[in-house]
Amino acid sequence: MKEKPVRKRLFRPSILSDHKKVGKKLLPPFNYMLGGFHEISYVDSIIPEIIWIALLQHSCGRREGVELARALSKAAIKSAFREKKVFFGHVSAYAEISKEESESVLAGLEESGALESLRRVLLPLIFFYPECPLSFLFPNGVPELRNRDHALSDFKLILKKLYDRTSPSAVFALATFMYLGFLGDAVKVFKDLSLAKFEEIEKYPSTDLSKQIASGVRSFALMFFGRFAEEKPSPWPRYFWSQGLKLEKCDFGVQNEE
């Protein structure tokens, strides 16, 4: 009697293997390990916080975009002294930098050679959103955009890509946000989680492991910003969307929340 062939897919790692089953629900790792979080909207609360990273990666390419984000975050960590470990991966974090600290950040960026590139790429964000916490990059005033219509069109394109949280643009922006947490030693991952193999995210969406890590990254972002919204709410997300309506009505379609 011939043995039935074993299906190889049975031995492939499950994309949800990090999740824990509670009743009929599968909870993402950061949820069941950290005890839950305040429910937030990915679109309303998270996109405004990671838009600067997406802008860097869109304009400079993924690798250079990460390096520029790293340079700014590193300069901020070095310049800002806090009792608790913090990281500068989201826009709102830069609202807490004092004038003296911002001067130190600018000096550090000047020394590293990243200042002019950051100014050039982030200018549209700061020009369209004058109250953006990153406006300290232009201490002498924000210059005019040479081609406002083109810059706005490009900005809308970046936003549209971010609306789908499973898109490469969104995943790599979220992954960079989390990486900046590792950089400041403010985020740690247990070695038995798929996120311990964080570097595999570069293969997204080609492998199951990269998809699993992407799921973990999204869970982390929801957890982080959920707690952030509850413990230290920021006016930036609301201002971002309110100002966006003044610039031009944008209809990106309705996307399902994960």
C-alpha positions in Angstrom: 0.0 0.0 0.0 1.5 3.3 -1.0 1.9 6.0 1.6 0.2 9.2 1.0 2.6 12.1 0.2 3.1 14.5 3.0 2.2 18.0 2.1 5.2 20.2 2.5 3.1 23.2 3.5 2.3 21.5 6.8 5.9 22.0 7.8 6.1 25.7 6.7 6.0 28.2 9.6 2.7 29.8 10.1 2.4 33.5 9.6 0.4 33.6 12.9 2.7 31.4 14.9 3.6 34.2 17.3 0.0 34.8 18.1 -1.7 33.4 21.2 -5.2 31.8 21.1 -7.6 33.1 23.7 -11.0 31.6 23.3 -11.7 32.0 19.6 -9.4 35.0 19.1 -5.8 35.2 18.0 -4.0 37.9 19.9 -0.8 39.4 18.4 2.4 39.0 20.6 2.6 42.5 21.9 -1.0 42.5 22.9 -1.0 39.4 25.1 2.6 40.0 26.5 2.0 43.6 27.4 -1.6 43.4 28.5 -3.5 45.2 25.8 -3.6 48.8 24.7 -5.9 51.7 24.0 -7.6 51.1 20.7 -6.6 53.6 18.0 -7.0 54.0 14.2 -4.0 53.2 12.1 -4.9 55.9 9.6 -5.8 58.6 12.0 -3.1 58.1 14.6 -0.1 56.3 13.0 0.2 57.5 9.5 0.9 61.1 10.6 3.6 59.8 12.9 5.5 57.8 10.3 4.9 60.0 7.3 8.4 61.5 7.7 10.0 58.1 7.3 7.9 57.3 4.3 8.9 60.6 2.7 12.6 59.9 3.2 12.3 56.4 1.8 10.2 57.5 -1.2 12.6 60.3 -2.1 16.0 58.7 -1.3 15.4 54.9 -1.6 14.9 52.5 1.3 18.5 52.2 2.5 19.4 55.9 2.3 16.1 56.8 3.8 16.8 54.5 6.8 20.2 56.1 7.2 18.8 59.6 7.2 16.1 58.6 9.7 18.8 57.0 11.8 21.0 60.1 11.7 18.2 62.4 12.9 17.1 59.9 15.6 20.7 59.4 16.8 21.4 63.1 17.0 18.2 63.6 19.0 19.0 60.8 21.4 22.5 62.3 22.0 21.1 65.8 22.5 18.1 65.1 24.7 18.5 64.0 28.3 15.5 62.1 29.7 15.0 60.1 32.9 13.3 57.3 30.9 14.6 55.8 27.6 12.8 57.3 24.7 13.3 57.0 21.0 12.8 59.5 18.2 11.0 57.4 15.6 7.7 59.3 15.4 7.0 63.0 14.6 5.5 63.8 18.0 8.6 62.8 19.8 10.4 65.9 18.4 7.8 68.2 19.9 9.5 67.5 23.3 12.9 68.8 22.2 13.8 72.2 23.8 15.4 75.0 21.8 18.8 74.3 23.3 18.4 70.6 22.5 17.3 71.4 18.9 20.5 73.5 18.4 22.5 70.5 19.6 20.6 68.2 17.2 21.3 70.6 14.3 25.0 70.7 15.2 25.2 66.9 15.3 23.5 66.6 11.9 25.8 69.2 10.4 28.8 67.3 11.7 27.4 64.0 10.2 26.7 65.6 6.9 23.0 64.6 7.0 21.4 68.0 7.7 21.1 69.3 4.1 19.6 66.0 2.8 17.1 66.0 5.6 16.1 69.6 5.0 15.7 68.9 1.3 13.6 65.8 1.6 11.5 66.9 4.6 10.8 70.4 3.3 7.4 69.6 1.7 6.1 68.1 5.0 7.3 71.1 7.0 6.2 73.6 4.4 2.6 72.2 4.1 2.4 71.7 7.9 4.0 74.7 9.5 3.3 73.4 13.0 5.2 70.1 12.4 7.5 69.3 15.3 10.3 68.8 12.8 10.2 72.5 11.8 13.2 73.1 14.1 15.3 71.8 11.1 14.8 75.3 9.7 15.6 77.7 12.6 15.8 80.7 10.2 12.4 80.1 8.6 11.0 77.6 6.2 11.9 78.4 2.5 9.4 78.3 -0.3 8.8 75.2 -2.4 10.0 75.7 -6.0 7.1 73.6 -7.4 4.3 73.5 -4.9 1.8 71.6 -7.1 4.3 68.9 -8.0 5.4 68.6 -4.3 1.8 68.3 -3.2 1.0 65.7 -5.8 4.0 63.6 -4.7 3.1 64.0 -1.1 -0.5 62.7 -1.8 1.0 59.7 -3.6 3.1 58.8 -0.5 0.0 59.1 1.7 -2.0 56.9 -0.7 0.6 54.1 -0.4 0.6 54.3 3.4 -3.2 53.9 3.6 -2.7 50.1 2.9 -0.8 49.0 6.0 0.3 45.8 4.2 1.9 47.7 1.4 5.7 47.7 1.2 5.8 51.4 1.7 3.8 51.2 5.0 5.6 48.1 6.2 9.1 49.5 5.7 8.2 52.8 7.3 6.8 51.0 10.3 9.8 48.7 10.4 12.1 51.7 10.3 10.1 53.3 13.2 10.7 50.1 15.2 14.4 49.9 14.2 14.8 53.4 15.7 13.5 52.1 18.9 16.2 49.4 18.9 18.7 52.2 18.2 17.8 54.0 21.4 17.7 50.8 23.4 14.1 51.7 24.2 12.6 48.6 22.5 13.6 45.0 23.2 12.3 41.8 21.7 12.3 38.3 23.2 14.5 35.9 21.4 11.8 33.4 20.8 9.6 35.8 18.8 9.9 36.0 15.0 10.8 39.7 15.5 14.2 38.6 16.8 15.0 37.9 13.2 14.1 41.5 12.3 16.5 41.8 9.4 14.4 39.4 7.4 11.8 42.2 6.9 14.0 43.3 4.0 12.5 40.3 2.0 8.9 41.5 2.5 6.6 40.4 1.0 8.5 37.5 -0.6 8.7 35.1 2.3 6.4 33.8 5.0 8.8 34.9 7.7 9.0 38.4 6.4 5.2 38.6 6.4 5.2 37.3 10.0 7.6 39.9 11.0 5.6 42.6 9.3 2.6 41.5 11.3 4.6 41.8 14.5 5.8 45.3 13.4 2.2 46.4 12.9 1.2 45.0 16.3 4.1 46.8 17.9 3.0 50.1 16.3 -0.6 49.7 17.4 0.6 48.9 20.9 3.0 51.8 21.1 0.7 54.4 19.7 -2.2 53.1 21.7 -0.4 53.6 24.9 1.1 56.9 23.7 -2.4 58.2 22.9 -3.6 57.2 26.4 -0.6 58.4 28.4 0.7 61.3 26.5 -1.8 62.4 23.7 -0.3 64.5 21.0 -2.0 67.2 18.9 0.0 66.4 15.9 -2.2 63.6 14.3 -5.3 65.7 14.5 -3.5 68.8 13.2 -2.1 66.7 10.3 -5.5 65.7 9.0 -7.1 69.0 9.7 -4.3 70.9 7.8 -4.5 68.3 5.0 -8.2 69.3 4.4 -7.2 72.9 4.1 -4.5 72.1 1.5 -6.7 70.0 -0.7 -9.4 67.5 -0.2 -7.9 64.1 -0.7 -10.0 61.0 -1.4 -7.9 57.9 -1.0 -10.8 55.4 -0.7 -11.8 53.4 2.3 -9.3 50.9 3.5 -10.1 48.1 6.0 -8.5 48.4 9.4 -6.5 45.4 10.5 
